[in-house]
Amino acid sequence: MTTLQARRLCGGYGARQVVGPVDLEVEAGSCVGILGPNGAGKSTLLRLLAGILPARAGEVLLLGRSLSSWRRREAARVVGFVPQSLSVAFPLTVVEMVMQGRAPHLGAWQPPGPADEAAVEAALHEVGLGARRDVGVHTMSGGERQLVLLARALAGQPRVLLMDEPATGLDVRHQLALVDTVRRLVATGVGAAVVLHDWNLAARLTDRVLILQEGRTVASGPSGEVLLPEILGAVFGVTVDRLPAPGVPVLVPRGATTHPPTES
Amino acid sequence: MKRLPDVVLGVALLAAAAASLLTGGAALSAGQVVQALGGSAPPEVEAVVVSLRLPRLVLALLVGGALALAGAALQSLLANPLADPFLLGISGGGAAAATLAVVALPAAALGAVPLAAMAGAAGATTLVWWMARGPLGASSTRLILAGVAVNAAASAVILLVLALATGHRLPGALAVTMGSLANASPASAWWLLPYAVLPALVLLHHGRDLGLLGTGEESAAGLGIDVPVVRRRVFLASAALCGGAVAFAGVIGFVGLVTPHLCRLVWGPSPRRLLVRSGLAGAALTALGDVLARRLVPGAELPVGVVTAVLGVPFFVALLRRSA
Protein backbone atom coordinates (compact mmCIF):
# COMPACT_ATOMS: atom_id res chain seq x y z
CA MET A 1 0.00 0.00 0.00
CA THR A 2 1.25 3.48 -0.86
CA THR A 3 1.13 5.90 2.07
CA LEU A 4 2.56 8.93 0.33
CA GLN A 5 2.91 9.55 -3.38
CA ALA A 6 4.26 12.46 -5.41
CA ARG A 7 3.08 12.89 -9.00
CA ARG A 8 4.97 15.28 -11.27
CA LEU A 9 5.58 17.34 -8.12
CA CYS A 10 7.15 20.81 -8.54
CA GLY A 11 7.93 23.44 -5.93
CA GLY A 12 10.20 26.31 -5.01
CA TYR A 13 10.50 29.72 -3.38
CA GLY A 14 9.53 33.05 -4.88
CA ALA A 15 10.23 33.04 -8.59
CA ARG A 16 12.71 30.17 -8.31
CA GLN A 17 11.65 26.57 -8.96
CA VAL A 18 13.85 24.28 -6.89
CA VAL A 19 12.27 20.88 -7.34
CA GLY A 20 10.47 19.09 -10.09
CA PRO A 21 8.99 17.42 -11.73
CA VAL A 22 9.53 14.50 -9.34
CA ASP A 23 7.64 11.21 -8.98
CA LEU A 24 8.01 9.29 -5.74
CA GLU A 25 6.18 6.56 -3.84
CA VAL A 26 6.56 5.78 -0.16
CA GLU A 27 5.14 2.31 0.44
CA ALA A 28 3.90 1.26 3.86
CA GLY A 29 6.63 -0.80 5.51
CA SER A 30 9.44 0.60 3.42
CA CYS A 31 12.03 3.33 3.64
CA VAL A 32 12.98 5.63 0.76
CA GLY A 33 16.27 7.50 0.84
CA ILE A 34 16.55 10.91 -0.85
CA LEU A 35 20.13 11.69 -1.84
CA GLY A 36 21.87 14.30 -3.92
CA PRO A 37 24.51 17.02 -3.87
CA ASN A 38 24.08 20.24 -1.86
CA GLY A 39 21.36 22.44 -3.32
CA ALA A 40 19.78 19.55 -5.27
CA GLY A 41 16.40 20.25 -3.63
CA LYS A 42 16.27 17.36 -1.12
CA SER A 43 14.95 19.38 1.82
CA THR A 44 12.54 21.24 -0.46
CA LEU A 45 11.18 17.92 -1.73
CA LEU A 46 10.69 16.79 1.87
CA ARG A 47 8.84 20.03 2.71
CA LEU A 48 6.60 19.53 -0.30
CA LEU A 49 5.88 15.95 0.79
CA ALA A 50 5.04 17.16 4.31
CA GLY A 51 2.76 19.89 2.96
CA ILE A 52 4.84 22.58 4.69
CA LEU A 53 5.51 24.10 1.29
CA PRO A 54 2.61 24.11 -1.17
CA ALA A 55 3.17 22.37 -4.50
CA ARG A 56 3.30 24.64 -7.58
CA ALA A 57 2.42 21.89 -9.98
CA GLY A 58 1.68 18.21 -9.73
CA GLU A 59 0.39 16.81 -6.45
CA VAL A 60 1.09 14.84 -3.32
CA LEU A 61 -1.33 12.06 -2.36
CA LEU A 62 -1.48 11.15 1.34
CA LEU A 63 -3.25 7.82 1.89
CA GLY A 64 -4.71 8.22 -1.60
CA ARG A 65 -6.15 11.71 -1.01
CA SER A 66 -4.65 14.93 -2.34
CA LEU A 67 -2.58 16.52 0.43
CA SER A 68 -3.99 19.96 -0.41
CA SER A 69 -7.45 18.73 0.67
CA TRP A 70 -6.17 17.65 4.12
CA ARG A 71 -6.39 20.08 7.01
CA ARG A 72 -2.86 20.80 8.28
CA ARG A 73 -3.56 19.30 11.70
CA GLU A 74 -5.13 16.16 10.26
CA ALA A 75 -2.15 15.62 8.00
CA ALA A 76 0.23 16.14 10.93
CA ARG A 77 -1.51 13.30 12.81
CA VAL A 78 -0.52 10.93 10.00
CA VAL A 79 2.83 12.41 8.94
CA GLY A 80 5.67 12.78 11.43
CA PHE A 81 8.20 15.38 10.31
CA VAL A 82 11.76 15.59 11.66
CA PRO A 83 13.22 18.98 10.66
CA GLN A 84 16.89 19.45 9.97
CA SER A 85 17.43 21.59 13.01
CA LEU A 86 15.74 22.99 16.05
CA SER A 87 15.80 26.48 17.47
CA VAL A 88 15.31 26.78 21.21
CA ALA A 89 14.40 30.36 22.05
CA PHE A 90 13.27 29.39 25.55
CA PRO A 91 14.57 26.47 27.64
CA LEU A 92 12.20 23.50 27.30
CA THR A 93 12.94 20.10 28.86
CA VAL A 94 13.19 16.94 26.76
CA VAL A 95 9.83 15.62 27.93
CA GLU A 96 8.12 18.99 27.21
CA MET A 97 9.61 19.02 23.73
CA VAL A 98 8.59 15.43 23.00
CA MET A 99 5.06 16.18 24.25
CA GLN A 100 4.82 18.73 21.43
CA GLY A 101 4.57 15.73 19.12
CA ARG A 102 1.09 15.12 20.57
CA ALA A 103 -0.10 18.62 19.59
CA PRO A 104 -1.89 17.52 16.38
CA HIS A 105 -3.94 15.08 18.47
CA LEU A 106 -5.01 17.65 21.08
CA GLY A 107 -7.64 20.38 20.95
CA ALA A 108 -6.54 23.96 21.60
CA TRP A 109 -7.77 23.98 25.20
CA GLN A 110 -7.32 20.25 25.88
CA PRO A 111 -4.56 19.18 28.29
CA PRO A 112 -2.60 15.98 27.49
CA GLY A 113 -4.18 12.79 28.87
CA PRO A 114 -2.82 9.35 29.88
CA ALA A 115 -2.70 8.17 26.24
CA ASP A 116 -0.51 11.17 25.36
CA GLU A 117 1.77 10.56 28.35
CA ALA A 118 2.11 6.91 27.34
CA ALA A 119 3.00 7.80 23.74
CA VAL A 120 5.64 10.24 24.98
CA GLU A 121 7.14 7.66 27.36
CA ALA A 122 7.29 5.07 24.58
CA ALA A 123 8.99 7.52 22.22
CA LEU A 124 11.56 8.55 24.84
CA HIS A 125 12.31 4.91 25.54
CA GLU A 126 12.59 4.14 21.81
CA VAL A 127 15.38 6.68 21.21
CA GLY A 128 17.07 6.00 24.55
CA LEU A 129 16.33 9.37 26.19
CA GLY A 130 14.24 8.00 29.06
CA ALA A 131 16.84 8.92 31.66
CA ARG A 132 17.38 12.43 30.25
CA ARG A 133 13.72 13.45 30.24
CA ASP A 134 14.10 16.45 32.57
CA VAL A 135 17.26 17.84 30.96
CA GLY A 136 16.94 21.23 29.23
CA VAL A 137 17.08 20.77 25.45
CA HIS A 138 19.11 23.99 25.17
CA THR A 139 21.95 22.33 27.11
CA MET A 140 22.13 19.31 24.77
CA SER A 141 24.51 18.70 21.89
CA GLY A 142 23.39 18.82 18.25
CA GLY A 143 23.28 15.03 18.05
CA GLU A 144 21.15 14.70 21.19
CA ARG A 145 18.74 17.37 19.88
CA GLN A 146 18.39 15.25 16.76
CA LEU A 147 17.25 12.35 18.94
CA VAL A 148 14.78 14.63 20.73
CA LEU A 149 13.32 15.66 17.37
CA LEU A 150 13.01 12.02 16.35
CA ALA A 151 11.29 11.18 19.65
CA ARG A 152 8.91 14.11 19.15
CA ALA A 153 7.91 12.78 15.73
CA LEU A 154 7.49 9.25 17.13
CA ALA A 155 5.28 10.52 19.96
CA GLY A 156 2.72 11.49 17.33
CA GLN A 157 2.51 7.80 16.29
CA PRO A 158 2.73 8.64 12.57
CA ARG A 159 2.03 6.32 9.66
CA VAL A 160 4.49 8.24 7.51
CA LEU A 161 7.83 9.49 8.80
CA LEU A 162 9.70 12.23 6.94
CA MET A 163 13.21 12.98 8.16
CA ASP A 164 15.60 15.69 6.99
CA GLU A 165 19.18 14.57 7.63
CA PRO A 166 18.38 12.86 10.94
CA ALA A 167 21.92 11.50 11.31
CA THR A 168 23.60 14.93 11.33
CA GLY A 169 25.73 15.26 14.44
CA LEU A 170 25.11 11.69 15.58
CA ASP A 171 28.13 9.59 16.56
CA VAL A 172 28.55 6.15 14.96
CA ARG A 173 26.78 4.26 17.73
CA HIS A 174 23.79 6.61 17.60
CA GLN A 175 23.72 6.40 13.81
CA LEU A 176 23.37 2.63 14.07
CA ALA A 177 20.74 3.04 16.77
CA LEU A 178 18.88 5.42 14.45
CA VAL A 179 18.96 2.77 11.70
CA ASP A 180 17.58 0.19 14.16
CA THR A 181 14.82 2.52 15.36
CA VAL A 182 13.67 3.46 11.87
CA ARG A 183 13.85 -0.14 10.63
CA ARG A 184 11.77 -1.27 13.64
CA LEU A 185 9.13 1.36 12.81
CA VAL A 186 9.16 0.44 9.14
CA ALA A 187 8.67 -3.22 10.11
CA THR A 188 5.43 -2.18 11.84
CA GLY A 189 4.12 -0.75 8.56
CA VAL A 190 5.28 2.85 8.75
CA GLY A 191 6.38 4.40 5.45
CA ALA A 192 9.52 6.52 5.72
CA ALA A 193 11.35 9.00 3.49
CA VAL A 194 14.76 10.16 4.68
CA VAL A 195 17.09 12.82 3.32
CA LEU A 196 20.64 11.54 3.79
CA HIS A 197 24.15 12.56 2.89
CA ASP A 198 25.90 9.35 3.87
CA TRP A 199 25.71 6.70 1.11
CA ASN A 200 26.64 3.88 3.44
CA LEU A 201 24.01 4.88 5.96
CA ALA A 202 21.53 4.96 3.07
CA ALA A 203 22.60 1.46 2.07
CA ARG A 204 21.86 0.19 5.60
CA LEU A 205 18.68 2.14 6.20
CA THR A 206 16.73 2.34 2.96
CA ASP A 207 14.89 -0.06 0.70
CA ARG A 208 14.75 2.31 -2.23
CA VAL A 209 16.71 5.41 -3.15
CA LEU A 210 15.92 8.50 -5.18
CA ILE A 211 18.81 10.65 -6.32
CA LEU A 212 18.14 14.30 -7.08
CA GLN A 213 20.29 16.65 -9.10
CA GLU A 214 19.21 20.24 -9.69
CA GLY A 215 15.70 19.37 -8.59
CA ARG A 216 15.18 16.43 -10.93
CA THR A 217 15.35 12.70 -10.42
CA VAL A 218 18.49 11.30 -12.01
CA ALA A 219 18.15 7.79 -10.61
CA SER A 220 15.66 5.87 -8.53
CA GLY A 221 15.07 2.25 -7.63
CA PRO A 222 16.03 -0.38 -5.09
CA SER A 223 18.99 0.81 -3.01
CA GLY A 224 21.25 -2.02 -4.17
CA GLU A 225 20.69 -1.09 -7.82
CA VAL A 226 21.12 2.68 -7.44
CA LEU A 227 23.90 3.05 -4.87
CA LEU A 228 26.54 2.13 -7.45
CA PRO A 229 29.93 3.79 -8.03
CA GLU A 230 29.12 4.85 -11.59
CA ILE A 231 25.80 6.57 -10.66
CA LEU A 232 27.08 8.24 -7.47
CA GLY A 233 30.33 9.19 -9.17
CA ALA A 234 28.52 10.95 -12.02
CA VAL A 235 26.07 12.81 -9.75
CA PHE A 236 28.51 13.92 -7.07
CA GLY A 237 31.49 14.50 -9.38
CA VAL A 238 33.82 12.05 -7.62
CA THR A 239 35.44 8.71 -8.25
CA VAL A 240 33.87 6.04 -6.05
CA ASP A 241 35.18 2.64 -4.99
CA ARG A 242 32.87 -0.13 -3.88
CA LEU A 243 34.61 -2.29 -1.34
CA PRO A 244 33.27 -5.73 -0.44
CA ALA A 245 32.25 -6.03 3.21
CA PRO A 246 30.05 -8.44 5.13
CA GLY A 247 26.38 -7.49 4.78
CA VAL A 248 26.35 -4.25 2.78
CA PRO A 249 29.22 -3.20 0.50
CA VAL A 250 31.03 -0.03 1.48
CA LEU A 251 31.13 2.97 -0.89
CA VAL A 252 34.23 5.13 -0.58
CA PRO A 253 34.77 8.38 -2.51
CA ARG A 254 38.37 8.49 -3.76
CA GLY A 255 38.76 11.88 -5.42
CA ALA A 256 36.91 14.68 -7.16
CA THR A 257 36.53 14.43 -10.93
CA THR A 258 35.05 17.91 -11.31
CA HIS A 259 35.05 21.06 -9.24
CA PRO A 260 31.82 21.66 -7.35
CA PRO A 261 29.62 24.16 -9.16
CA THR A 262 29.95 27.71 -7.86
CA GLU A 263 27.59 30.65 -8.11
CA SER A 264 28.64 32.93 -10.95
CA MET B 1 4.20 22.86 46.75
CA LYS B 2 3.73 23.02 42.97
CA ARG B 3 0.75 25.31 43.58
CA LEU B 4 2.66 27.75 45.78
CA PRO B 5 3.64 30.22 43.01
CA ASP B 6 0.01 30.32 41.84
CA VAL B 7 -1.14 31.05 45.40
CA VAL B 8 1.46 33.80 45.78
CA LEU B 9 0.31 35.33 42.49
CA GLY B 10 -3.32 35.26 43.61
CA VAL B 11 -2.49 36.85 46.96
CA ALA B 12 -0.39 39.55 45.25
CA LEU B 13 -3.25 40.35 42.92
CA LEU B 14 -5.75 40.67 45.79
CA ALA B 15 -3.32 42.72 47.88
CA ALA B 16 -2.63 45.10 44.99
CA ALA B 17 -6.37 45.50 44.38
CA ALA B 18 -7.06 46.19 48.07
CA ALA B 19 -4.21 48.69 48.31
CA SER B 20 -5.42 50.44 45.18
CA LEU B 21 -8.95 50.83 46.53
CA LEU B 22 -7.55 52.23 49.79
CA THR B 23 -5.37 54.80 48.00
CA GLY B 24 -6.54 58.27 47.03
CA GLY B 25 -7.13 61.84 48.12
CA ALA B 26 -9.90 61.06 50.61
CA ALA B 27 -8.90 59.04 53.69
CA LEU B 28 -11.31 56.08 53.65
CA SER B 29 -11.15 53.05 55.94
CA ALA B 30 -11.30 49.49 54.64
CA GLY B 31 -14.78 49.21 56.14
CA GLN B 32 -15.99 52.27 54.24
CA VAL B 33 -14.58 50.92 50.96
CA VAL B 34 -16.31 47.56 51.49
CA GLN B 35 -19.59 49.33 52.30
CA ALA B 36 -19.26 51.48 49.20
CA LEU B 37 -18.67 48.42 47.02
CA GLY B 38 -21.75 46.82 48.59
CA GLY B 39 -23.82 49.95 47.91
CA SER B 40 -24.52 50.75 51.57
CA ALA B 41 -22.14 53.69 52.08
CA PRO B 42 -23.06 57.41 52.07
CA PRO B 43 -23.36 58.77 48.48
CA GLU B 44 -20.18 60.87 48.66
CA VAL B 45 -18.11 57.85 49.80
CA GLU B 46 -19.74 55.65 47.18
CA ALA B 47 -18.99 58.23 44.50
CA VAL B 48 -15.27 58.23 45.37
CA VAL B 49 -14.97 54.44 45.48
CA VAL B 50 -17.25 53.41 42.61
CA SER B 51 -16.68 56.31 40.19
CA LEU B 52 -12.99 57.04 40.83
CA ARG B 53 -11.06 54.29 42.60
CA LEU B 54 -12.72 51.19 41.17
CA PRO B 55 -12.41 52.34 37.51
CA ARG B 56 -8.78 53.25 38.18
CA LEU B 57 -8.12 49.79 39.63
CA VAL B 58 -9.95 48.06 36.76
CA LEU B 59 -8.02 50.13 34.22
CA ALA B 60 -4.69 49.31 35.92
CA LEU B 61 -5.52 45.60 35.91
CA LEU B 62 -6.67 45.60 32.29
CA VAL B 63 -3.77 47.69 30.99
CA GLY B 64 -1.11 45.74 32.92
CA GLY B 65 -2.68 42.41 31.99
CA ALA B 66 -2.95 43.39 28.34
CA LEU B 67 0.67 44.56 28.08
CA ALA B 68 2.14 41.53 29.85
CA LEU B 69 -0.03 39.06 27.93
CA ALA B 70 0.87 40.70 24.62
CA GLY B 71 4.56 40.69 25.57
CA ALA B 72 4.50 36.99 26.45
CA ALA B 73 2.71 36.14 23.21
CA LEU B 74 5.03 38.24 21.03
CA GLN B 75 8.15 36.79 22.64
CA SER B 76 6.98 33.27 21.82
CA LEU B 77 5.63 34.21 18.39
CA LEU B 78 8.89 35.78 17.29
CA ALA B 79 11.04 33.31 19.26
CA ASN B 80 12.81 36.38 20.60
CA PRO B 81 13.14 37.25 24.30
CA LEU B 82 13.47 40.96 23.47
CA ALA B 83 10.13 41.24 21.69
CA ASP B 84 7.49 43.43 23.28
CA PRO B 85 4.86 45.95 22.13
CA PHE B 86 7.46 48.74 22.16
CA LEU B 87 10.11 46.99 20.13
CA LEU B 88 7.52 46.26 17.47
CA GLY B 89 6.46 49.90 17.15
CA ILE B 90 2.84 49.26 18.16
CA SER B 91 2.90 51.31 21.35
CA GLY B 92 5.00 53.96 19.63
CA GLY B 93 2.43 54.39 16.85
CA GLY B 94 -0.36 54.72 19.40
CA ALA B 95 1.60 57.21 21.52
CA ALA B 96 2.58 59.33 18.50
CA ALA B 97 -1.04 59.63 17.38
CA ALA B 98 -2.20 60.34 20.96
CA THR B 99 0.35 63.12 21.59
CA LEU B 100 -0.50 64.63 18.22
CA ALA B 101 -4.21 64.54 19.10
CA VAL B 102 -3.63 66.06 22.57
CA VAL B 103 -1.79 69.00 21.03
CA ALA B 104 -3.78 69.52 17.85
CA LEU B 105 -7.42 68.75 18.69
CA PRO B 106 -9.78 71.53 19.87
CA ALA B 107 -10.49 71.34 23.60
CA ALA B 108 -14.02 70.05 23.02
CA ALA B 109 -12.72 67.08 21.04
CA LEU B 110 -10.09 65.85 23.52
CA GLY B 111 -12.35 62.91 24.35
CA ALA B 112 -11.28 61.48 21.01
CA VAL B 113 -7.62 61.04 22.11
CA PRO B 114 -8.07 57.30 22.89
CA LEU B 115 -9.57 56.82 19.43
CA ALA B 116 -6.57 58.55 17.90
CA ALA B 117 -4.23 56.32 19.92
CA MET B 118 -6.03 53.20 18.75
CA ALA B 119 -5.91 54.37 15.16
CA GLY B 120 -2.21 55.13 15.55
CA ALA B 121 -1.49 51.69 17.00
CA ALA B 122 -3.53 50.06 14.23
CA GLY B 123 -1.70 52.13 11.60
CA ALA B 124 1.71 51.21 13.03
CA THR B 125 0.68 47.54 13.16
CA THR B 126 -0.43 47.60 9.53
CA LEU B 127 2.75 49.36 8.48
CA VAL B 128 4.99 46.90 10.34
CA TRP B 129 3.10 43.94 8.89
CA TRP B 130 3.22 45.35 5.38
CA MET B 131 6.96 46.04 5.62
CA ALA B 132 7.68 42.58 7.01
CA ARG B 133 5.67 40.60 4.49
CA GLY B 134 7.78 38.39 2.22
CA PRO B 135 7.11 35.54 -0.19
CA LEU B 136 6.77 33.12 2.75
CA GLY B 137 4.69 35.44 4.95
CA ALA B 138 6.07 37.82 7.57
CA SER B 139 9.23 36.37 9.10
CA SER B 140 10.26 37.01 12.71
CA THR B 141 13.40 38.90 11.78
CA ARG B 142 11.63 41.11 9.27
CA LEU B 143 8.86 41.87 11.78
CA ILE B 144 11.38 42.98 14.39
CA LEU B 145 13.35 45.09 11.90
CA ALA B 146 10.16 46.72 10.61
CA GLY B 147 9.07 47.34 14.22
CA VAL B 148 12.34 49.03 15.07
CA ALA B 149 11.97 51.31 12.03
CA VAL B 150 8.36 52.24 12.81
CA ASN B 151 9.29 52.81 16.44
CA ALA B 152 12.05 55.21 15.43
CA ALA B 153 9.62 57.13 13.23
CA ALA B 154 7.07 57.28 16.06
CA SER B 155 9.69 58.57 18.51
CA ALA B 156 10.60 61.31 16.04
CA VAL B 157 6.94 62.34 15.74
CA ILE B 158 6.53 62.40 19.53
CA LEU B 159 9.65 64.52 20.04
CA LEU B 160 8.57 66.91 17.30
CA VAL B 161 5.12 67.29 18.83
CA LEU B 162 6.59 67.90 22.30
CA ALA B 163 9.01 70.47 20.88
CA LEU B 164 6.25 72.38 19.13
CA ALA B 165 3.55 71.98 21.80
CA THR B 166 2.29 75.19 23.37
CA GLY B 167 2.28 75.64 27.15
CA HIS B 168 -1.05 74.40 28.41
CA ARG B 169 -1.20 71.34 26.15
CA LEU B 170 2.31 70.12 26.99
CA PRO B 171 1.48 68.34 30.29
CA GLY B 172 -1.23 66.28 28.56
CA ALA B 173 1.16 65.22 25.81
CA LEU B 174 3.88 64.38 28.34
CA ALA B 175 1.41 62.29 30.34
CA VAL B 176 0.84 60.13 27.26
CA THR B 177 4.55 59.49 26.83
CA MET B 178 5.14 58.67 30.52
CA GLY B 179 2.00 56.67 31.16
CA SER B 180 -0.76 57.59 33.59
CA LEU B 181 -3.92 56.03 34.96
CA ALA B 182 -5.22 59.37 36.29
CA ASN B 183 -7.85 59.74 33.56
CA ALA B 184 -9.62 56.50 34.49
CA SER B 185 -13.39 56.66 34.43
CA PRO B 186 -16.10 54.00 34.39
CA ALA B 187 -16.47 54.70 30.66
CA SER B 188 -12.77 54.12 29.92
CA ALA B 189 -12.79 50.84 31.82
CA TRP B 190 -15.85 49.67 29.86
CA TRP B 191 -14.30 50.80 26.59
CA LEU B 192 -11.11 48.89 27.23
CA LEU B 193 -12.83 45.68 28.34
CA PRO B 194 -13.57 44.25 24.88
CA TYR B 195 -10.11 45.35 23.67
CA ALA B 196 -8.58 43.33 26.46
CA VAL B 197 -10.85 40.28 26.68
CA LEU B 198 -11.37 39.30 23.04
CA PRO B 199 -7.68 39.42 21.98
CA ALA B 200 -6.74 37.67 25.23
CA LEU B 201 -9.02 34.77 24.31
CA VAL B 202 -7.43 34.59 20.85
CA LEU B 203 -3.96 34.41 22.40
CA LEU B 204 -4.96 31.76 24.95
CA HIS B 205 -6.57 29.74 22.16
CA HIS B 206 -3.22 29.68 20.35
CA GLY B 207 -1.18 28.98 23.51
CA ARG B 208 0.02 25.55 22.41
CA ASP B 209 0.71 26.77 18.85
CA LEU B 210 2.92 29.51 20.30
CA GLY B 211 4.97 26.90 22.13
CA LEU B 212 5.51 25.03 18.87
CA LEU B 213 6.47 28.23 17.04
CA GLY B 214 9.18 28.77 19.65
CA THR B 215 11.03 25.78 18.14
CA GLY B 216 11.15 27.27 14.63
CA GLU B 217 8.74 27.75 11.77
CA GLU B 218 9.47 24.54 9.90
CA SER B 219 9.28 22.54 13.08
CA ALA B 220 5.91 24.09 13.94
CA ALA B 221 4.55 23.63 10.43
CA GLY B 222 5.54 19.97 10.59
CA LEU B 223 3.31 19.61 13.66
CA GLY B 224 0.28 20.90 11.81
CA ILE B 225 0.45 24.61 12.61
CA ASP B 226 -0.70 26.90 9.82
CA VAL B 227 2.18 29.27 10.55
CA PRO B 228 1.06 32.33 8.51
CA VAL B 229 -2.48 32.21 9.95
CA VAL B 230 -1.34 31.79 13.57
CA ARG B 231 1.30 34.49 13.16
CA ARG B 232 -1.24 36.96 11.75
CA ARG B 233 -3.83 36.27 14.45
CA VAL B 234 -1.38 36.45 17.34
CA PHE B 235 0.25 39.61 15.99
CA LEU B 236 -3.09 41.36 15.49
CA ALA B 237 -4.44 40.26 18.87
CA SER B 238 -1.27 41.49 20.60
CA ALA B 239 -1.49 44.77 18.70
CA ALA B 240 -5.10 45.25 19.79
CA LEU B 241 -4.11 44.67 23.43
CA CYS B 242 -1.29 47.22 23.19
CA GLY B 243 -3.38 49.73 21.27
CA GLY B 244 -6.09 49.61 23.92
CA ALA B 245 -3.56 49.97 26.72
CA VAL B 246 -1.83 52.98 25.14
CA ALA B 247 -5.15 54.61 24.32
CA PHE B 248 -6.28 54.76 27.94
CA ALA B 249 -3.04 54.83 29.91
CA GLY B 250 -0.33 56.12 27.60
CA VAL B 251 3.04 54.41 27.41
CA ILE B 252 3.68 52.19 30.43
CA GLY B 253 7.05 50.63 29.74
CA PHE B 254 8.70 47.53 31.16
CA VAL B 255 5.52 45.59 32.08
CA GLY B 256 5.21 43.98 28.64
CA LEU B 257 8.89 43.09 28.40
CA VAL B 258 9.86 41.93 31.84
CA THR B 259 6.70 40.40 33.35
CA PRO B 260 6.80 37.42 30.93
CA HIS B 261 10.45 36.84 31.81
CA LEU B 262 9.70 36.90 35.52
CA CYS B 263 6.90 34.42 34.98
CA ARG B 264 9.06 32.22 32.75
CA LEU B 265 11.63 31.92 35.53
CA VAL B 266 8.91 30.71 37.90
CA TRP B 267 6.56 28.65 35.70
CA GLY B 268 8.81 27.62 32.81
CA PRO B 269 8.62 28.59 29.16
CA SER B 270 5.50 26.74 27.99
CA PRO B 271 3.09 29.43 26.71
CA ARG B 272 0.12 27.32 27.79
CA ARG B 273 1.15 27.85 31.41
CA LEU B 274 2.79 31.21 30.87
CA LEU B 275 0.19 33.37 29.11
CA VAL B 276 -2.46 33.47 31.85
CA ARG B 277 0.12 33.92 34.62
CA SER B 278 1.84 36.71 32.69
CA GLY B 279 -1.46 38.52 32.28
CA LEU B 280 -2.31 38.22 35.97
CA ALA B 281 1.20 39.17 37.10
CA GLY B 282 1.21 42.19 34.77
CA ALA B 283 -2.17 43.25 36.19
CA ALA B 284 -0.88 42.94 39.79
CA LEU B 285 2.37 44.74 39.00
CA THR B 286 0.64 47.66 37.31
CA ALA B 287 -1.98 48.03 40.05
CA LEU B 288 0.78 47.98 42.66
CA GLY B 289 2.87 50.43 40.63
CA ASP B 290 -0.10 52.78 40.46
CA VAL B 291 -0.54 52.61 44.23
CA LEU B 292 3.10 53.54 44.77
CA ALA B 293 2.90 56.23 42.07
CA ARG B 294 0.21 57.92 44.15
CA ARG B 295 1.77 57.32 47.59
CA LEU B 296 5.55 57.66 47.26
CA VAL B 297 5.62 61.46 46.99
CA PRO B 298 2.93 63.13 49.14
CA GLY B 299 0.80 65.55 47.16
CA ALA B 300 2.24 64.51 43.80
CA GLU B 301 1.67 61.64 41.40
CA LEU B 302 4.61 59.94 39.71
CA PRO B 303 4.37 58.48 36.18
CA VAL B 304 3.23 54.89 36.69
CA GLY B 305 5.65 53.61 34.01
CA VAL B 306 8.61 54.90 36.02
CA VAL B 307 7.34 53.15 39.14
CA THR B 308 6.74 49.80 37.41
CA ALA B 309 10.30 49.95 36.06
CA VAL B 310 11.84 50.85 39.42
CA LEU B 311 9.75 48.11 41.04
CA GLY B 312 10.50 45.29 38.63
CA VAL B 313 14.01 45.76 37.31
CA PRO B 314 15.93 44.93 40.52
CA PHE B 315 13.69 41.93 41.13
CA PHE B 316 14.28 40.81 37.57
CA VAL B 317 18.05 41.25 37.78
CA ALA B 318 18.13 39.20 40.99
CA LEU B 319 16.14 36.36 39.44
CA LEU B 320 18.24 36.44 36.28
CA ARG B 321 21.51 36.20 38.24
CA ARG B 322 20.16 33.38 40.38
CA SER B 323 19.11 31.33 37.35
CA ALA B 324 22.40 31.97 35.49
Contacts between the chains, C-beta under 8 A, distances in Angstrom:
chain1	res1	chain2	res2	distance
A	13	B	135	6.4
A	13	B	136	7.0
A	14	B	135	4.5
A	47	B	218	7.3
A	50	B	221	7.7
A	50	B	222	5.8
A	52	B	218	6.2
A	52	B	221	4.3
A	52	B	222	6.2
A	72	B	221	7.7
A	72	B	224	4.8
A	72	B	225	7.0
A	72	B	226	5.1
A	73	B	224	3.9
A	74	B	224	7.7
A	75	B	224	6.7
A	76	B	222	6.9
A	76	B	223	5.4
A	76	B	224	2.9
A	77	B	224	7.3
A	79	B	222	8.0
A	80	B	222	8.0
A	81	B	221	7.9
A	81	B	222	3.0
A	81	B	223	7.4
A	82	B	222	7.7
A	83	B	216	6.7
A	83	B	218	4.7
A	83	B	219	4.7
A	83	B	222	5.9
A	84	B	218	7.8
A	85	B	216	7.3
A	86	B	215	5.7
A	86	B	216	6.3
A	86	B	219	6.1
A	87	B	79	6.1
A	87	B	214	7.9
A	87	B	215	6.2
A	87	B	216	4.3
A	87	B	219	7.7
A	88	B	214	7.7
A	88	B	215	6.7
A	89	B	75	7.8
A	89	B	76	7.6
A	89	B	79	3.7
A	89	B	80	6.6
A	89	B	81	6.8
A	89	B	214	5.0
A	89	B	215	7.9
A	90	B	75	7.9
A	90	B	76	7.4
A	90	B	81	7.3
A	90	B	214	5.7
A	90	B	264	6.5
A	90	B	269	3.4
A	91	B	269	6.0
A	92	B	211	7.9
A	92	B	214	7.7
A	92	B	215	7.7
A	92	B	268	8.0
A	92	B	269	5.9
A	92	B	270	7.2
A	96	B	268	7.6
A	96	B	270	6.2
A	97	B	215	7.3
A	100	B	211	6.7
A	100	B	212	5.7
A	100	B	215	7.1
A	100	B	223	6.3
A	101	B	223	7.1
A	103	B	208	5.7
A	103	B	209	7.9
A	103	B	212	5.9
A	103	B	223	5.1
A	103	B	224	6.8
A	103	B	225	7.9
A	104	B	223	6.0
A	104	B	224	4.2
A	106	B	208	7.0
A	108	B	205	5.1
A	108	B	206	7.2
A	108	B	207	7.5
A	108	B	208	6.5
A	108	B	209	7.8
A	109	B	204	7.9
A	109	B	205	7.3
A	149	B	219	7.7
A	153	B	222	7.9
A	156	B	223	7.6
A	162	B	222	7.9
